[in-house]
Amino acid sequence: MSAMTEKITQDIERDGADGEPGGGGGVSAEVAAYVGLVRTALRDLPPEDVEDLTGGLEADLSELAAETEEPLIARLGEPSAYAAELRSAAGFPPPGPPPAEPRQSWWRRMSSGSSARWLRWRAEHPWLEQARPVWWVLRGAVLAYVLFAFLGAQPRLLILVLGAVLSFWAGLHQDQWDGWRAGMRKAANVAAAVMLLPVLAALVGGRGSAPDYVEVVSQEGVSVEGERPASFFVYDADGQRVDGARIFTDQGTALTVSPWDSYDGTGPEPAQSQVDTFPVVTGSLDGWNGWGPDGWTPPVAIPPAFPIDPADEATTDPSTGEPTESVTAEVPEEPTSPPTPEPTTEPTGTAAP
Amino acid sequence: MDTTQLVKGVLDLAVLAVVADEDGYGYDVVRRLRAAGLEDVGDASVYGTLRRLYAAGALTSYVVPSDEGPHRKYYGINAEGRATLERQGKTWRSFAGVMDALLETAGEVA
């Protein structure tokens, strides 16, 4: 009822301004509003018929209202119901569906509604107009990134710039577009808007994941045939093991490896991130043994690099006899030392090449 | 018995009869119908019926301006209306006679 009263109040003002033919002086606001609503409910009929049906209604309802304290709505029912009864008694067909608007798909209705909202919003916020080129650039970069990421290629800066330039160019011309190109524009805007945050996140977070591809090159240490050695084993000219060897490049850079590469999880953790003395001693590994089933087990000695010259041997025979002996002397030493650190992984005797 | 449906069927005849007695405006006709005993008659139905009879040529219509209020729209019966009233009145009387006889027979049985 309160909603109705409100509506009636609105109609009072409207009827007052209209100067209806039957609406001379002396009509109460209630009567004017009621008759106004009845006429509104009949507005699909020709005006002459409406006048025939409701002509003099103000006078009659005024008389009715004067007879009783009861509100008109309580006495006569809702104006719409009153109008329906009037219409049917007069032999008019019931009101058809509202004529007007051609049928539209829900998508078209929704998109036209949203574009109307968008237009209004744009009008209320003029800065959006200036921000459009920024969006065009972002849009192009984002779409280029997504496209190349989708193709499996690592998006390069040049690609992003190219995409941004193309998009900017499109932005300068897109307002004249219609048909499929307008559809493309809309699709591109939606796609770029959706992908904007994920792409930004990938670009920012990419610094963490990029090492997978890049840092192989820039990483400290050495690469041999694509593998990163965990240690080096140095033998001197006589084929004897060298402990604590340090190796330098022609630029004077010390070769280093990461001790973590050879750390097997047992014993104390490596103290340094890079080690430059070889063989690497880390954890429970002493450097010369226990490189696991995949690793190479360095032999105790290798053949001398330079076969001993008989003449040389002759001159140094008394002093150089020892190295030859030391080779043989160290062989029996081997079994005694390994059992102490790690008896189970002792492959020395059999795995030697 | 709900007389609303019965009234609908004879409203044309009832309105013609009232207006034939004396010209009247919408609410006046309503009031006279109710005074005659048709309590269930709806205001809008009477107005609509007046409009339909007028459009069918059975009634005349004229506006009476008022100094202190809105104008009134009066309806009066014409020759065609009277002919209709006479014809429909006969139909009603014979119909009512049939109904009376029917009910009288039923009353004897009961």
Boltz contact constraints between the chains, C-beta under 6 A:
constraints:
  - contact:
      token1: [A, 22]
      token2: [B, 70]
      max_distance: 6.0
  - contact:
      token1: [A, 24]
      token2: [B, 70]
      max_distance: 6.0
  - contact:
      token1: [A, 26]
      token2: [B, 68]
      max_distance: 6.0
  - contact:
      token1: [A, 26]
      token2: [B, 69]
      max_distance: 6.0
  - contact:
      token1: [A, 27]
      token2: [B, 70]
      max_distance: 6.0
  - contact:
      token1: [A, 52]
      token2: [B, 51]
      max_distance: 6.0
  - contact:
      token1: [A, 53]
      token2: [B, 51]
      max_distance: 6.0
  - contact:
      token1: [A, 55]
      token2: [B, 73]
      max_distance: 6.0
  - contact:
      token1: [A, 56]
      token2: [B, 25]
      max_distance: 6.0
  - contact:
      token1: [A, 56]
      token2: [B, 72]
      max_distance: 6.0
  - contact:
      token1: [A, 56]
      token2: [B, 73]
      max_distance: 6.0
  - contact:
      token1: [A, 58]
      token2: [B, 70]
      max_distance: 6.0
  - contact:
      token1: [A, 59]
      token2: [B, 69]
      max_distance: 6.0
  - contact:
      token1: [A, 59]
      token2: [B, 70]
      max_distance: 6.0
  - contact:
      token1: [A, 59]
      token2: [B, 72]
      max_distance: 6.0
  - contact:
      token1: [A, 60]
      token2: [B, 26]
      max_distance: 6.0
  - contact:
      token1: [A, 60]
      token2: [B, 27]
      max_distance: 6.0
  - contact:
      token1: [A, 63]
      token2: [B, 27]
      max_distance: 6.0
  - contact:
      token1: [A, 64]
      token2: [B, 27]
      max_distance: 6.0
  - contact:
      token1: [A, 76]
      token2: [B, 43]
      max_distance: 6.0
  - contact:
      token1: [A, 82]
      token2: [B, 44]
      max_distance: 6.0
  - contact:
      token1: [A, 85]
      token2: [B, 42]
      max_distance: 6.0
  - contact:
      token1: [A, 85]
      token2: [B, 44]
      max_distance: 6.0
  - contact:
      token1: [A, 85]
      token2: [B, 45]
      max_distance: 6.0
  - contact:
      token1: [A, 86]
      token2: [B, 44]
      max_distance: 6.0
  - contact:
      token1: [A, 86]
      token2: [B, 47]
      max_distance: 6.0
  - contact:
      token1: [A, 86]
      token2: [B, 48]
      max_distance: 6.0
  - contact:
      token1: [A, 89]
      token2: [B, 45]
      max_distance: 6.0
  - contact:
      token1: [A, 89]
      token2: [B, 48]
      max_distance: 6.0
  - contact:
      token1: [A, 89]
      token2: [B, 49]
      max_distance: 6.0
  - contact:
      token1: [A, 90]
      token2: [B, 48]
      max_distance: 6.0
  - contact:
      token1: [A, 90]
      token2: [B, 51]
      max_distance: 6.0
  - contact:
      token1: [A, 90]
      token2: [B, 52]
      max_distance: 6.0
  - contact:
      token1: [A, 91]
      token2: [B, 52]
      max_distance: 6.0
